[in-house]
Amino acid sequence: GVLILTDLFGGTPSNISLSFMKEGKVEVVTGVNLPMLLKLSDVKEETTLKEFAGFIKDYGKKNISLASEILSKKAIG
């Protein structure tokens, strides 16, 4: 299958990509960030397109942080 990655849902690249969506063949992930792009090469070949898209989406969410929280954890521990 094909995984299309776009920066913003509702933007032109995303809207055009939606016209190509096809169950099991083409999936669109929007709101992509750099950690998501770097993680793409870690996904195994036998992963289904749906699993792959979900993994990348969840990984992106996990890597969104508030810098103040990270810095306060470093100061404490």
Distance bins in CASP14 RR format, pairs under 12 A and 6 or more apart:
PFRMAT RR
TARGET T0000
AUTHOR 0000-0000-0000
RMODE 2
METHOD distances of the structure
MODEL  1
1 20 0 0 0 0 0 1 0 0 0 0 0
1 21 0 0 0 0 0 1 0 0 0 0 0
1 22 0 0 0 0 1 0 0 0 0 0 0
1 23 0 0 0 0 0 1 0 0 0 0 0
1 24 1 0 0 1 0 0 0 0 0 0 0
1 25 1 0 1 0 0 0 0 0 0 0 0
1 26 1 0 0 1 0 0 0 0 0 0 0
1 27 1 0 0 1 0 0 0 0 0 0 0
1 45 0 0 0 0 0 1 0 0 0 0 0
1 47 0 0 0 0 0 1 0 0 0 0 0
1 48 0 0 0 0 1 0 0 0 0 0 0
1 49 1 0 1 0 0 0 0 0 0 0 0
1 50 0 0 0 0 0 1 0 0 0 0 0
1 51 0 0 0 0 0 1 0 0 0 0 0
1 52 0 0 0 0 1 0 0 0 0 0 0
1 53 0 0 0 0 0 1 0 0 0 0 0
2 17 0 0 0 0 1 0 0 0 0 0 0
2 20 1 0 0 1 0 0 0 0 0 0 0
2 21 0 0 0 0 1 0 0 0 0 0 0
2 22 0 0 0 0 1 0 0 0 0 0 0
2 24 0 0 0 0 1 0 0 0 0 0 0
2 25 1 0 0 1 0 0 0 0 0 0 0
2 26 1 0 1 0 0 0 0 0 0 0 0
2 27 1 0 0 1 0 0 0 0 0 0 0
2 28 0 0 0 0 1 0 0 0 0 0 0
2 29 0 0 0 0 0 1 0 0 0 0 0
2 49 1 0 0 1 0 0 0 0 0 0 0
2 52 0 0 0 0 0 1 0 0 0 0 0
2 53 0 0 0 0 0 1 0 0 0 0 0
3 17 0 0 0 0 0 1 0 0 0 0 0
3 20 0 0 0 0 0 1 0 0 0 0 0
3 21 0 0 0 0 0 1 0 0 0 0 0
3 24 0 0 0 0 0 1 0 0 0 0 0
3 25 0 0 0 0 0 1 0 0 0 0 0
3 26 1 0 0 1 0 0 0 0 0 0 0
3 27 1 0 1 0 0 0 0 0 0 0 0
3 28 1 0 0 1 0 0 0 0 0 0 0
3 29 1 0 0 1 0 0 0 0 0 0 0
3 30 0 0 0 0 0 1 0 0 0 0 0
3 32 0 0 0 0 0 1 0 0 0 0 0
3 36 0 0 0 0 0 1 0 0 0 0 0
3 37 0 0 0 0 0 1 0 0 0 0 0
3 40 0 0 0 0 1 0 0 0 0 0 0
3 43 0 0 0 0 1 0 0 0 0 0 0
3 47 0 0 0 0 0 1 0 0 0 0 0
3 48 0 0 0 0 0 1 0 0 0 0 0
3 49 1 0 0 1 0 0 0 0 0 0 0
3 50 0 0 0 0 0 1 0 0 0 0 0
3 51 0 0 0 0 0 1 0 0 0 0 0
3 52 1 0 0 1 0 0 0 0 0 0 0
3 53 1 0 1 0 0 0 0 0 0 0 0
3 54 0 0 0 0 1 0 0 0 0 0 0
3 55 0 0 0 0 0 1 0 0 0 0 0
3 56 1 0 0 1 0 0 0 0 0 0 0
3 57 0 0 0 0 0 1 0 0 0 0 0
4 13 0 0 0 0 1 0 0 0 0 0 0
4 14 0 0 0 0 1 0 0 0 0 0 0
4 15 0 0 0 0 0 1 0 0 0 0 0
4 16 0 0 0 0 1 0 0 0 0 0 0
4 17 1 0 1 0 0 0 0 0 0 0 0
4 18 0 0 0 0 1 0 0 0 0 0 0
4 19 0 0 0 0 0 1 0 0 0 0 0
4 20 1 0 0 1 0 0 0 0 0 0 0
4 21 0 0 0 0 1 0 0 0 0 0 0
4 22 0 0 0 0 0 1 0 0 0 0 0
4 25 0 0 0 0 0 1 0 0 0 0 0
4 26 1 0 0 1 0 0 0 0 0 0 0
4 27 1 0 0 1 0 0 0 0 0 0 0
4 28 1 0 1 0 0 0 0 0 0 0 0
4 29 1 0 0 1 0 0 0 0 0 0 0
4 30 0 0 0 0 1 0 0 0 0 0 0
4 31 0 0 0 0 0 1 0 0 0 0 0
4 32 0 0 0 0 1 0 0 0 0 0 0
4 49 0 0 0 0 0 1 0 0 0 0 0
4 52 0 0 0 0 0 1 0 0 0 0 0
4 53 0 0 0 0 1 0 0 0 0 0 0
4 56 0 0 0 0 0 1 0 0 0 0 0
5 13 0 0 0 0 1 0 0 0 0 0 0
5 14 0 0 0 0 1 0 0 0 0 0 0
5 17 0 0 0 0 1 0 0 0 0 0 0
5 26 0 0 0 0 0 1 0 0 0 0 0
5 27 0 0 0 0 1 0 0 0 0 0 0
5 28 1 0 0 1 0 0 0 0 0 0 0
5 29 1 0 1 0 0 0 0 0 0 0 0
5 30 1 0 0 1 0 0 0 0 0 0 0
5 31 0 0 0 0 1 0 0 0 0 0 0
5 32 1 0 1 0 0 0 0 0 0 0 0
5 33 0 0 0 0 1 0 0 0 0 0 0
5 34 0 0 0 0 0 1 0 0 0 0 0
5 36 1 0 0 1 0 0 0 0 0 0 0
5 37 1 0 0 1 0 0 0 0 0 0 0
5 39 0 0 0 0 0 1 0 0 0 0 0
5 40 0 0 0 0 1 0 0 0 0 0 0
5 52 0 0 0 0 0 1 0 0 0 0 0
5 53 0 0 0 0 1 0 0 0 0 0 0
5 56 1 0 0 1 0 0 0 0 0 0 0
5 57 0 0 0 0 0 1 0 0 0 0 0
5 60 0 0 0 0 0 1 0 0 0 0 0
6 12 0 0 0 0 1 0 0 0 0 0 0
6 13 1 0 1 0 0 0 0 0 0 0 0
6 14 1 0 1 0 0 0 0 0 0 0 0
6 15 0 0 0 0 1 0 0 0 0 0 0
6 16 0 0 0 0 1 0 0 0 0 0 0
6 17 1 0 1 0 0 0 0 0 0 0 0
6 18 0 0 0 0 1 0 0 0 0 0 0
6 20 0 0 0 0 0 1 0 0 0 0 0
6 21 0 0 0 0 0 1 0 0 0 0 0
6 27 0 0 0 0 0 1 0 0 0 0 0
6 28 1 0 0 1 0 0 0 0 0 0 0
6 29 1 0 0 1 0 0 0 0 0 0 0
6 30 1 0 1 0 0 0 0 0 0 0 0
6 31 1 0 0 1 0 0 0 0 0 0 0
6 32 1 0 0 1 0 0 0 0 0 0 0
6 33 0 0 0 0 0 1 0 0 0 0 0
6 36 0 0 0 0 0 1 0 0 0 0 0
6 37 0 0 0 0 0 1 0 0 0 0 0
7 13 1 0 0 1 0 0 0 0 0 0 0
7 14 1 0 0 1 0 0 0 0 0 0 0
7 17 0 0 0 0 0 1 0 0 0 0 0
7 28 0 0 0 0 0 1 0 0 0 0 0
7 29 0 0 0 0 0 1 0 0 0 0 0
7 30 1 0 0 1 0 0 0 0 0 0 0
7 31 1 0 1 0 0 0 0 0 0 0 0
7 32 1 0 1 0 0 0 0 0 0 0 0
7 33 0 0 0 0 1 0 0 0 0 0 0
7 34 0 0 0 0 0 1 0 0 0 0 0
7 36 0 0 0 0 0 1 0 0 0 0 0
7 37 0 0 0 0 0 1 0 0 0 0 0
8 14 1 0 0 1 0 0 0 0 0 0 0
8 15 0 0 0 0 0 1 0 0 0 0 0
8 17 0 0 0 0 0 1 0 0 0 0 0
8 28 0 0 0 0 0 1 0 0 0 0 0
8 29 0 0 0 0 0 1 0 0 0 0 0
8 30 1 0 0 1 0 0 0 0 0 0 0
8 31 1 0 1 0 0 0 0 0 0 0 0
8 32 0 0 0 0 1 0 0 0 0 0 0
8 33 0 0 0 0 0 1 0 0 0 0 0
9 15 0 0 0 0 1 0 0 0 0 0 0
9 17 0 0 0 0 1 0 0 0 0 0 0
9 18 0 0 0 0 1 0 0 0 0 0 0
9 28 0 0 0 0 1 0 0 0 0 0 0
9 29 0 0 0 0 1 0 0 0 0 0 0
9 30 1 1 0 0 0 0 0 0 0 0 0
9 31 1 0 0 1 0 0 0 0 0 0 0
9 32 0 0 0 0 0 1 0 0 0 0 0
9 57 0 0 0 0 0 1 0 0 0 0 0
10 16 0 0 0 0 0 1 0 0 0 0 0
10 17 0 0 0 0 1 0 0 0 0 0 0
10 18 0 0 0 0 1 0 0 0 0 0 0
10 28 0 0 0 0 0 1 0 0 0 0 0
10 30 1 0 0 1 0 0 0 0 0 0 0
10 31 0 0 0 0 0 1 0 0 0 0 0
11 17 0 0 0 0 1 0 0 0 0 0 0
11 18 0 0 0 0 0 1 0 0 0 0 0
11 28 0 0 0 0 0 1 0 0 0 0 0
11 30 0 0 0 0 1 0 0 0 0 0 0
11 31 0 0 0 0 0 1 0 0 0 0 0
12 18 0 0 0 0 0 1 0 0 0 0 0
12 19 0 0 0 0 0 1 0 0 0 0 0
12 30 0 0 0 0 0 1 0 0 0 0 0
13 19 0 0 0 0 0 1 0 0 0 0 0
13 20 0 0 0 0 0 1 0 0 0 0 0
13 28 0 0 0 0 1 0 0 0 0 0 0
13 29 0 0 0 0 0 1 0 0 0 0 0
13 30 0 0 0 0 1 0 0 0 0 0 0
13 31 0 0 0 0 0 1 0 0 0 0 0
13 32 0 0 0 0 0 1 0 0 0 0 0
14 20 0 0 0 0 0 1 0 0 0 0 0
14 21 0 0 0 0 0 1 0 0 0 0 0
14 28 1 0 0 1 0 0 0 0 0 0 0
14 29 0 0 0 0 1 0 0 0 0 0 0
14 30 1 0 1 0 0 0 0 0 0 0 0
14 31 0 0 0 0 1 0 0 0 0 0 0
14 32 0 0 0 0 0 1 0 0 0 0 0
15 21 0 0 0 0 0 1 0 0 0 0 0
15 28 0 0 0 0 1 0 0 0 0 0 0
15 30 0 0 0 0 0 1 0 0 0 0 0
16 28 0 0 0 0 1 0 0 0 0 0 0
16 30 0 0 0 0 0 1 0 0 0 0 0
17 26 0 0 0 0 1 0 0 0 0 0 0
17 27 0 0 0 0 1 0 0 0 0 0 0
17 28 1 0 1 0 0 0 0 0 0 0 0
17 29 0 0 0 0 1 0 0 0 0 0 0
17 30 0 0 0 0 1 0 0 0 0 0 0
17 31 0 0 0 0 0 1 0 0 0 0 0
17 32 0 0 0 0 0 1 0 0 0 0 0
18 26 0 0 0 0 1 0 0 0 0 0 0
18 27 0 0 0 0 0 1 0 0 0 0 0
18 28 1 0 0 1 0 0 0 0 0 0 0
18 29 0 0 0 0 0 1 0 0 0 0 0
18 30 0 0 0 0 1 0 0 0 0 0 0
19 26 0 0 0 0 1 0 0 0 0 0 0
19 28 0 0 0 0 1 0 0 0 0 0 0
20 26 1 0 1 0 0 0 0 0 0 0 0
20 27 0 0 0 0 1 0 0 0 0 0 0
20 28 1 0 0 1 0 0 0 0 0 0 0
21 27 1 0 0 1 0 0 0 0 0 0 0
21 28 1 0 1 0 0 0 0 0 0 0 0
21 29 0 0 0 0 0 1 0 0 0 0 0
21 30 0 0 0 0 0 1 0 0 0 0 0
21 49 0 0 0 0 0 1 0 0 0 0 0
21 50 0 0 0 0 0 1 0 0 0 0 0
21 53 0 0 0 0 0 1 0 0 0 0 0
22 28 0 0 0 0 0 1 0 0 0 0 0
22 49 0 0 0 0 1 0 0 0 0 0 0
23 48 0 0 0 0 0 1 0 0 0 0 0
23 49 0 0 0 0 1 0 0 0 0 0 0
23 50 0 0 0 0 1 0 0 0 0 0 0
23 53 0 0 0 0 0 1 0 0 0 0 0
24 48 1 0 0 1 0 0 0 0 0 0 0
24 49 1 0 1 0 0 0 0 0 0 0 0
24 50 1 0 0 1 0 0 0 0 0 0 0
24 51 0 0 0 0 0 1 0 0 0 0 0
24 52 0 0 0 0 0 1 0 0 0 0 0
24 53 0 0 0 0 1 0 0 0 0 0 0
25 48 0 0 0 0 0 1 0 0 0 0 0
25 49 1 0 0 1 0 0 0 0 0 0 0
25 50 0 0 0 0 0 1 0 0 0 0 0
25 53 0 0 0 0 0 1 0 0 0 0 0
26 49 1 0 0 1 0 0 0 0 0 0 0
26 50 0 0 0 0 0 1 0 0 0 0 0
26 52 0 0 0 0 0 1 0 0 0 0 0
26 53 0 0 0 0 0 1 0 0 0 0 0
27 47 0 0 0 0 0 1 0 0 0 0 0
27 48 0 0 0 0 1 0 0 0 0 0 0
27 49 1 0 1 0 0 0 0 0 0 0 0
27 50 1 0 0 1 0 0 0 0 0 0 0
27 51 0 0 0 0 0 1 0 0 0 0 0
27 52 1 0 0 1 0 0 0 0 0 0 0
27 53 1 0 1 0 0 0 0 0 0 0 0
27 54 0 0 0 0 1 0 0 0 0 0 0
27 55 0 0 0 0 0 1 0 0 0 0 0
27 56 0 0 0 0 1 0 0 0 0 0 0
27 57 0 0 0 0 1 0 0 0 0 0 0
28 49 0 0 0 0 0 1 0 0 0 0 0
28 53 0 0 0 0 1 0 0 0 0 0 0
28 54 0 0 0 0 0 1 0 0 0 0 0
28 56 0 0 0 0 0 1 0 0 0 0 0
28 57 0 0 0 0 0 1 0 0 0 0 0
29 36 1 0 0 1 0 0 0 0 0 0 0
29 37 0 0 0 0 0 1 0 0 0 0 0
29 39 0 0 0 0 0 1 0 0 0 0 0
29 40 0 0 0 0 0 1 0 0 0 0 0
29 49 0 0 0 0 0 1 0 0 0 0 0
29 50 0 0 0 0 0 1 0 0 0 0 0
29 52 0 0 0 0 1 0 0 0 0 0 0
29 53 1 0 1 0 0 0 0 0 0 0 0
29 54 1 0 0 1 0 0 0 0 0 0 0
29 55 0 0 0 0 0 1 0 0 0 0 0
29 56 1 0 1 0 0 0 0 0 0 0 0
29 57 1 0 1 0 0 0 0 0 0 0 0
29 58 0 0 0 0 0 1 0 0 0 0 0
29 59 0 0 0 0 0 1 0 0 0 0 0
29 60 0 0 0 0 1 0 0 0 0 0 0
29 61 0 0 0 0 0 1 0 0 0 0 0
30 36 0 0 0 0 0 1 0 0 0 0 0
30 53 0 0 0 0 0 1 0 0 0 0 0
30 56 0 0 0 0 0 1 0 0 0 0 0
30 57 0 0 0 0 1 0 0 0 0 0 0
30 60 0 0 0 0 0 1 0 0 0 0 0
31 37 0 0 0 0 0 1 0 0 0 0 0
31 56 0 0 0 0 0 1 0 0 0 0 0
31 57 0 0 0 0 1 0 0 0 0 0 0
31 60 0 0 0 0 1 0 0 0 0 0 0
31 61 0 0 0 0 0 1 0 0 0 0 0
31 64 0 0 0 0 0 1 0 0 0 0 0
32 38 0 0 0 0 0 1 0 0 0 0 0
32 39 0 0 0 0 0 1 0 0 0 0 0
32 40 0 0 0 0 1 0 0 0 0 0 0
32 53 0 0 0 0 0 1 0 0 0 0 0
32 56 0 0 0 0 1 0 0 0 0 0 0
32 57 0 0 0 0 1 0 0 0 0 0 0
32 59 0 0 0 0 0 1 0 0 0 0 0
32 60 0 0 0 0 1 0 0 0 0 0 0
32 61 0 0 0 0 0 1 0 0 0 0 0
32 63 0 0 0 0 0 1 0 0 0 0 0
32 64 0 0 0 0 0 1 0 0 0 0 0
33 39 0 0 0 0 0 1 0 0 0 0 0
33 56 0 0 0 0 0 1 0 0 0 0 0
33 57 0 0 0 0 0 1 0 0 0 0 0
33 59 0 0 0 0 1 0 0 0 0 0 0
33 60 1 0 1 0 0 0 0 0 0 0 0
33 61 0 0 0 0 1 0 0 0 0 0 0
33 62 0 0 0 0 0 1 0 0 0 0 0
33 63 1 0 0 1 0 0 0 0 0 0 0
33 64 1 0 0 1 0 0 0 0 0 0 0
33 65 0 0 0 0 0 1 0 0 0 0 0
34 40 0 0 0 0 0 1 0 0 0 0 0
34 59 0 0 0 0 0 1 0 0 0 0 0
34 60 0 0 0 0 1 0 0 0 0 0 0
34 63 0 0 0 0 1 0 0 0 0 0 0
34 64 0 0 0 0 0 1 0 0 0 0 0
35 42 0 0 0 0 0 1 0 0 0 0 0
35 56 0 0 0 0 1 0 0 0 0 0 0
35 57 0 0 0 0 0 1 0 0 0 0 0
35 58 0 0 0 0 0 1 0 0 0 0 0
35 59 1 0 0 1 0 0 0 0 0 0 0
35 60 1 0 1 0 0 0 0 0 0 0 0
35 61 0 0 0 0 0 1 0 0 0 0 0
35 62 0 0 0 0 1 0 0 0 0 0 0
35 63 1 1 0 0 0 0 0 0 0 0 0
35 64 0 0 0 0 1 0 0 0 0 0 0
35 65 0 0 0 0 0 1 0 0 0 0 0
36 42 0 0 0 0 0 1 0 0 0 0 0
36 43 0 0 0 0 0 1 0 0 0 0 0
36 52 0 0 0 0 0 1 0 0 0 0 0
36 53 0 0 0 0 0 1 0 0 0 0 0
36 54 0 0 0 0 0 1 0 0 0 0 0
36 55 0 0 0 0 1 0 0 0 0 0 0
36 56 1 0 1 0 0 0 0 0 0 0 0
36 57 1 0 0 1 0 0 0 0 0 0 0
36 58 0 0 0 0 1 0 0 0 0 0 0
36 59 1 0 1 0 0 0 0 0 0 0 0
36 60 1 0 1 0 0 0 0 0 0 0 0
36 61 0 0 0 0 1 0 0 0 0 0 0
36 62 0 0 0 0 1 0 0 0 0 0 0
36 63 1 0 0 1 0 0 0 0 0 0 0
36 64 0 0 0 0 0 1 0 0 0 0 0
37 56 0 0 0 0 1 0 0 0 0 0 0
37 59 0 0 0 0 0 1 0 0 0 0 0
37 60 0 0 0 0 1 0 0 0 0 0 0
37 63 0 0 0 0 0 1 0 0 0 0 0
38 56 0 0 0 0 0 1 0 0 0 0 0
38 59 0 0 0 0 1 0 0 0 0 0 0
38 60 0 0 0 0 0 1 0 0 0 0 0
38 63 0 0 0 0 1 0 0 0 0 0 0
39 52 0 0 0 0 0 1 0 0 0 0 0
39 54 0 0 0 0 0 1 0 0 0 0 0
39 55 0 0 0 0 1 0 0 0 0 0 0
39 56 1 0 0 1 0 0 0 0 0 0 0
39 57 0 0 0 0 0 1 0 0 0 0 0
39 58 0 0 0 0 0 1 0 0 0 0 0
39 59 1 0 1 0 0 0 0 0 0 0 0
39 60 1 0 0 1 0 0 0 0 0 0 0
39 61 0 0 0 0 0 1 0 0 0 0 0
39 62 0 0 0 0 1 0 0 0 0 0 0
39 63 0 0 0 0 1 0 0 0 0 0 0
40 47 0 0 0 0 0 1 0 0 0 0 0
40 52 0 0 0 0 1 0 0 0 0 0 0
40 53 0 0 0 0 0 1 0 0 0 0 0
40 55 0 0 0 0 1 0 0 0 0 0 0
40 56 1 0 0 1 0 0 0 0 0 0 0
40 59 0 0 0 0 1 0 0 0 0 0 0
40 60 0 0 0 0 0 1 0 0 0 0 0
41 52 0 0 0 0 0 1 0 0 0 0 0
41 56 0 0 0 0 0 1 0 0 0 0 0
42 52 0 0 0 0 0 1 0 0 0 0 0
42 55 0 0 0 0 1 0 0 0 0 0 0
42 56 0 0 0 0 1 0 0 0 0 0 0
42 59 0 0 0 0 1 0 0 0 0 0 0
43 49 0 0 0 0 0 1 0 0 0 0 0
43 51 0 0 0 0 1 0 0 0 0 0 0
43 52 1 0 1 0 0 0 0 0 0 0 0
43 53 0 0 0 0 1 0 0 0 0 0 0
43 54 0 0 0 0 0 1 0 0 0 0 0
43 55 1 0 0 1 0 0 0 0 0 0 0
43 56 1 0 0 1 0 0 0 0 0 0 0
43 58 0 0 0 0 0 1 0 0 0 0 0
43 59 0 0 0 0 1 0 0 0 0 0 0
44 51 0 0 0 0 1 0 0 0 0 0 0
44 52 0 0 0 0 1 0 0 0 0 0 0
44 55 0 0 0 0 1 0 0 0 0 0 0
45 51 0 0 0 0 0 1 0 0 0 0 0
45 52 0 0 0 0 1 0 0 0 0 0 0
46 52 0 0 0 0 0 1 0 0 0 0 0
47 53 0 0 0 0 1 0 0 0 0 0 0
47 54 0 0 0 0 1 0 0 0 0 0 0
47 55 1 0 0 1 0 0 0 0 0 0 0
47 56 0 0 0 0 0 1 0 0 0 0 0
48 54 0 0 0 0 1 0 0 0 0 0 0
48 55 0 0 0 0 0 1 0 0 0 0 0
49 55 0 0 0 0 0 1 0 0 0 0 0
49 56 0 0 0 0 0 1 0 0 0 0 0
50 56 0 0 0 0 0 1 0 0 0 0 0
50 57 0 0 0 0 0 1 0 0 0 0 0
51 57 0 0 0 0 0 1 0 0 0 0 0
51 58 0 0 0 0 0 1 0 0 0 0 0
52 58 0 0 0 0 0 1 0 0 0 0 0
52 59 0 0 0 0 0 1 0 0 0 0 0
53 59 0 0 0 0 0 1 0 0 0 0 0
53 60 0 0 0 0 0 1 0 0 0 0 0
54 60 0 0 0 0 1 0 0 0 0 0 0
54 61 0 0 0 0 1 0 0 0 0 0 0
54 62 0 0 0 0 0 1 0 0 0 0 0
55 61 0 0 0 0 0 1 0 0 0 0 0
55 62 0 0 0 0 0 1 0 0 0 0 0
56 62 0 0 0 0 0 1 0 0 0 0 0
56 63 0 0 0 0 0 1 0 0 0 0 0
57 63 0 0 0 0 0 1 0 0 0 0 0
57 64 0 0 0 0 0 1 0 0 0 0 0
58 64 0 0 0 0 0 1 0 0 0 0 0
63 70 0 0 0 0 0 1 0 0 0 0 0
64 70 0 0 0 0 0 1 0 0 0 0 0
65 71 0 0 0 0 0 1 0 0 0 0 0
65 72 0 0 0 0 0 1 0 0 0 0 0
65 73 0 0 0 0 0 1 0 0 0 0 0
66 72 0 0 0 0 1 0 0 0 0 0 0
66 73 0 0 0 0 0 1 0 0 0 0 0
67 73 0 0 0 0 0 1 0 0 0 0 0
67 74 0 0 0 0 0 1 0 0 0 0 0
68 74 0 0 0 0 0 1 0 0 0 0 0
68 75 0 0 0 0 0 1 0 0 0 0 0
69 75 0 0 0 0 0 1 0 0 0 0 0
69 76 0 0 0 0 0 1 0 0 0 0 0
70 76 0 0 0 0 0 1 0 0 0 0 0
70 77 0 0 0 0 0 1 0 0 0 0 0
71 77 0 0 0 0 0 1 0 0 0 0 0
END
